[in-house]
Amino acid sequence: MEAALDDLLNTPQPTFEQWWAVASPRERVILTALAALRGKQGVATQYDVHQFLSKLGARVELPEVEDVLAGLERRGILVRMGANSFRFAVELCRLWVAHQHPVETALREGPWRVRRRPARQPSPAERGERSQPKSRTDLIWIGAVMVLAVGLFLLLISRLTPGSPPPAGLKTPASGEPPRTVVPTDQGTPAPPTPISIPTPAIAYASRQNTGEPLQIYLMNEDGSFPVRLTLTEADEFDPVWSPDGRRIAFVSLRDGNQEIFVMNADGSDQTNVTRHENKDWTPAWSPDGRQLGFSSFRDGNWELYVMDADGSNVVRLTDNPASDVSPSWSPDGQRIAFASRRDGGDWDIFVMDRTVKHVTQLTHDPADDFGPIWSPDGTTIAFESDRDGYVDIFLMAADGSNQINLTRDPYADYHGPTWSSDGKRIMFYSNRDGDWDIYVMNRDGSGLVNITDDDSDEQAPSWRP
């Protein structure tokens, strides 16, 4: 069967070859990535494709992946299986692409830059080194030691059996002496127990428990314990953000067949679509007083920044630039908004807008991508992610853009989505450093890193309750 399939895939396929010939470099990258994904049974979401390409080093943003997938669906090459899942319209086409066109080749010929990572040092086994077999003398000595250890263990057990004298340090009553009866003394009427209030878990995040399942919003304690699921839908729910008073959570949802911003109570109740627009809305951010939400939207044909009341009313556009503007973050005093933009040559950089005079200042100028700014609680520092060192790391900089420091410095993993603790002493984020996506916390100087969700599911986009 496999031989017949190989013969079929090696024979000319005019229809598939025509599709491939007219596909753009961006479409070829996405097609090869979708075909190369393992364990998906041919079905994958835009997040799976984006994550797969990111792990290969491609500097591609999620909205770009979404746009290409939607275009391939319109052309009939892909079929949408749900709000955000896709597969090839013809399964043989997927097999043909995987067989004929490696994703690495498409990436080299594609439009997205690919970061180069230092080669991992091979293990002794990978270098062909093998440990020498034990000699016969070694095996005899090992056996003797094991026999001796077993003998000592049995001797200890025999001394602890009934009838044997107790080991030193264990006291028993003298022979014939009855056990003493302890008579409780009157302690008075006991005071009623002090009521214990159970605080709302501090961390909101998105999680996918199994491959192929949609992301959902959860809460957990700061140490990763007691996860509680808040959303129960068949669509992706992601990017949760706490309101300043800790009573509400804004998040992005695909449940209505479109990418919208929702707001719910901290217990998961009253989940409300506050954008209700036919085009995509993304990256919600609360104003410091909790009365407004900043967000990015494609509603005017380009990714721009907007602000609206927390109930979705009074939408106002903040930016008007041919380049994309996304990921707003309010300063604690509410006077400035940091955001990511491509207005300086095509790569993502961090900018800050003064709300009063509408003046925009560029904070980062690196030719790599800088993304996802978030202010520290005291307003002196901005955390962000950057791939300027060849891989995505968490950086800090002063609010004026000076003193930019890489906190994570890991050549074998990516770090995303920093969020501050309320006292500004710790930073939480998510990373694939242990294989799958987990949530980590570290001190603000990069020390003391701990994986708080060390399991087989994917956890992303943490938000720390103020």
N, C-alpha and C positions, 0 to 999 in steps of 0.2 A: 504493500500500500504506500509506504513512504517512498519507495523507489519510483512508483508511478507518479506520485505527487511531485517529486523532484524533476522528473522528465517533463511534466506539464508546466511547471514554473520556469523551466529552461527553454521552452518553446516560445516563439513570438506570440505576444498578446496585443494585437493592434489597438483594441479599445483602451486597455490600461496604458499602453505606451503613448497614445494620443492624450489621455488625461495628464500624464506626467509631462509631456512636451509643453503643454500650455499652462502648467502650474507655475506660479511665481516661486522665487527662492524661499519666501516665507512659508508658502503653502507646502513646499516640498519638505521643509524641516518639520512642520507639524504632522504631515502624513507619515513620515518615517518614524517620528516619535510615537505616534498612535499605534503604528504597526509593530514597534519594538517593545511596547509595554508588555510585561509578562504577568501572567496570573489574572488578567482582566477579562478573559474570554471574548476579546475583541471590543469590549465596552469600557470606556474611560471618561472621566470628567475633565473639564479644562484645568482643574487643580492638579489632577494626576499628570497631565501633559506638562503643565508648568513646572511642577516639582521634578519630573523626570529630566527636563531640559536644564533646569537649574543645577541639578546634581552633576550634569555633564559639563557645567561651566558656562552655559549660554546666558548672556545678559539680556534676557527677555522678560517683559512684564506681563502680568496676568491679563490685563485688558487687551494686549496684542494677541495673546493666545485665543482669547474669547472671540475677537474679531475674525481671525483666520478660520477658526472652526465654524463660525456662523456663515462665512462666505463659502466654505466647502460644502456646507449643508445646502445652501441655496443653489449650488451648481449640481447637486444630486450625487456628489461623490461620497458624502457622509449622510447618515440618518441620525436625527436627534431622538434619543430613547427616553428622555425625560426633560426636566427643566434645565439640566446641565450635563447630561450624559450623551455621548456620541459613539457611533460605530461606523465602519465602512458599509456602504450600501450593498456591496458585493464582498462576501468573505474571501473569495479567491483573490480579489484585488488586494486585500490586506496581506495575505500570504505572499503575493507577488511583490509588493513593495518591500516587505521584510526580507525577501530573498534577493531582490535585485538592487536595492538601494539602502546601504547602511546609513544609520542616522548620523554617524560621525562625518561621512562624506557630505551629506546635505548641510550639516552645520558649517563645515569649512567653506562651502560655496554659498551659504546663506547670508542674510544681512546683519545678523546679530554677532557681536563680538563674543569670543569664547575666552574666558580667563584660563590661564595655564597654571596648574598647580604643581608644586614640587613633587617629584616621584616619591612614592612611599618606599622606605627601605624594606627590602624583602626579608622575610624571616629566614632562619637557617634552613628550614624545610624547603622554602621556595628557592633558595640558592642551591639546592641539591645536597646540602649537608645532612647527614643522618647520624644519630647517636650510635655508638658502638654497642653491640650486644653484650650482655653480662657474661662474664666468664663463669665456668662451673664452680670455681672457688667462691666467687661472689654470691652465687645462688645458694651455696651451702651455708654461708654465713647469714644470709638473709633468713633462711629457714630456721636456723638455730635461734636467732633473735625473736622470731615470731613464736616459736615454741615456748621460749622463756617468758614472753609477755603473756601468753595464754595461761601458763602455770601460775604466775603472780595474780592474774585476775581471778582464777578459781580459788586460790587461797584466800583472797580478800572476801569473796562471796561466802566461803565456808565460815568465816569468822563472824559474819553478820546474820547467820541463820539462827532461829529460836533455840535457846538452850545454851548457846555459846556465851561466854562472858563478853560484856560490851567493851568496845574499844575505849581507850583512855579518853576522858573528856565527856563520856555519856554516863549520866547518873541515873540509877533506878532506885526505888524504895527498898529499904532493908527487907529481908525475907520475913514474911509473916506480918509485916506492918501494913495495916489497911490504908488505902489511899485517903488523903485528906479531902474533906468536903469544904469547898469554898462557899461561905455564906455572903451574898451580896449585901452591901450596906446601903442604906437609904440615901440616895443622891438627890432627893427632891423631884419635883415635877420637871421632866426634861423640856427644854425650850424647843419650840417648833423649828424645823430646819429652815435655814435661810434660802429663799428662792434663788435659783441659779438661772440667769438669763442666757440663752444660747445665742451668741452673736451670728449675724449673717456671714457666711463664708466670704473670705476677702478677695478671692481670685475668680474672675469670670474668664472663660476661655472657650475655644471651639475644639471639638474632638470628634474623631471618626473611630469607632470601636473596631471595625473590621474593614478590610479592603473592599472598595466598591460601595460602601454605605455613605450616606450624606453626612457632612459635618453638622453637628448640633451644638447648642450652647449649654455649657455646664457651669456650676460653681464648685469650688473646693476651698479648703483651708490653705493657709500660707505654706504649710508643710506638704501639701498634696493629698492630705487625707480627706475622707468623706466626700467624694464627688457626688454632685446632685445634678441631674439633667433637668433643664428648664424648658427646652423646646422639643416637640414631638411631631416632626413633619417628615415628609419623604423628600424634601429639597434641602439644599445646603443652607445653613445658618452660620454666620461667621462674623469676625471682627467686632466682638462685644466691647462696649466702652461704658464704664460707670459714670453716672451723674455725680456732680460734686457733693450732693448730700447723701450718696450711697443708697438711695431708694429706688432708682430706675437704671435700666440698662438700655442703651441704644445698640443696634446691631444691623448687619446686612442680611437680607433674606432673599431667596429665589422662590419662595412658596407660591407666589402669585404669577409665576411664569416670567418674571422679570426681576432684575436686580434692584431691590428697594431697600429703604431704611425703615426699620421698625423700632418702636420703643415699648418696653414692658416693665412691669414692677420687678423688684429684686427677687420675688418669689416665683416669677414666671407668669404671673397673671396679667390680664389686660394687654395682650400683645397686639399692637396697633401699627398699621402701615401709615407712616407720616409723610411719605413723599408722593406716592401714587402717581407716578409719571411713566410714560411708555418707554422712555430711555433709561439708561443705567445710572444708578446713584450708588455712591461708594464712600468709604473712609469717614464715617461720622465722628464728630468731636464736640463735646459739650463746652459751652461758654462757662467761665468761672462761677457765674451766678445761677447756672442751671436753667436759664430762661430760653436759651437759643442753642441751636445745633449748627455747627459748620459742617460742610460736606463737599464732596466733589461729584460732578454730574456730567454726563455726555448729552444732556437734553438740548443743548444748542449746537450740536454737531462737533463739539470738541470738549475735552476734559477741562472744566473750569471749576473755580471755587464759588460756593454759594453759602448763604446763611439763612436760617428760617427760625421761627418760633418753635419751641419744643413740641408743639402739637401739629407742626407742619404748615402753619399759616405764614403769611408775609415773607415769601421767598425773595431774596435779594441776591443778585449776582455780584461777586466781589472782584473777579478778574476777567479780563478780556484780552487774551493773548493768543496768537496763532499756535503757540506750543501748548503742551498739556500742563495743567496745574492740578495737583492732587494732594491728598494727605495733610489737611490743615491741623494745626495744634495751637490752641489759645495760650498765651502767656498768663500767669496767675493773676496779673492785674487787669486782664481783659483788653489791654490797649494794643497788643500786637498778635499777629497770627503767623507762625512759621509754617512753611509748606514746601513740597517738592515740585520742581518744575523743570521742563526741558527747554526753556527759553534761551539758554546760553549754549547753543551749538549741538543740541540733540541728546546729550547725556543728562541724567537727572542730577540736579543740584538743590541745595537747601537755600531758601529765600525767607525773608521775614517782611511782613507788611505792617505798616503803622496804620491802625484803624482810623485815626483822627485825620491825618493828612494824606492818606492813601499812597504813601511813599513806600517803594519796595527796595530792599537791600539784599544783595547776594552775599551769603555767608560762606559757601564752599565753592571752590573753583577747580577742583580736581577733574581731569578728563574721564575718570571713572564715574560710576553711578553712586550718588548719595541720596538716601531715601528715608521716609518714615520719621521725621523729627518729632520729638516730644519734650516739652519743657520740664525742668525739675520743679518741685513744689515751691522753692524759694525764688524761682525765676532767673537764677544766675547761670544756669547750665542747660544745654540742649543735648539729649542723647539722640543718636540716629544710626542707621546702618549704611555701610559703604563697602564696595568691592575694590577699592583702590589698591589694596595689597594683593590682588589676585583671587580673593575669595571674600565672601560677605562676612563682615565682622561688625561688632557693636563699637561705636565711637562716642566720645564726649567732646564737646567744645563749649567755650564760653558763649554767652548769649550774643556777643558781638562777632562770633565766628573765629575768634583766636583760640590758640592752645588746643588744637585738635589731636586727640589721643585715641589710639586703638586699644580697647580693653581686653579683647578676646584673643586675637593673634593665633588663629588655628588654621593651618594650611590644608586640613583634610575635611573641613565641615563648614556649614553656613550658619549664621546667627541672624535672627530677624526679630522685629516687633518689640523693641525695648519698652518697658513701662516702669515707672518709679514707685517705690514705697512712699507712704504718706510723709515719712520723716526725711525722705531724700537720701537715706543711707544705703539703700539697696536697689538693685535693678533686676527685673525679671524679663525673660525673653524666651524664644523657642529656637531649637537647633536640632540638626540631624547628626550631631557628633557621635551619638551612640547607635546609629543605624536608622531608626525611625525618628519621627518628629516628637520631641519631648520638651517639657517646660523646665527651665533652669532659673536659679536665682544666684546672684553674686553681690558682693559688696561693690560700692560705687567706684572703687579703684581696681576692680577686676579680680580681686582675691576671693577666696572662699566659695568657689563655684560648686553648686549642688544640683543634681537632677532630682526634681521633686515628683515627676511622673514617669518613673522608670518602668514602663510596661510595654506591651506589644501594640497598643493602639497609637494613633497619631493625635497629639495635642498641639494646638497652635494658638497664636494671637492672644496671649494673656492680657488682662487688664486688672490693675491693682485698685481695690476700693479705696477712695480717699479717706 
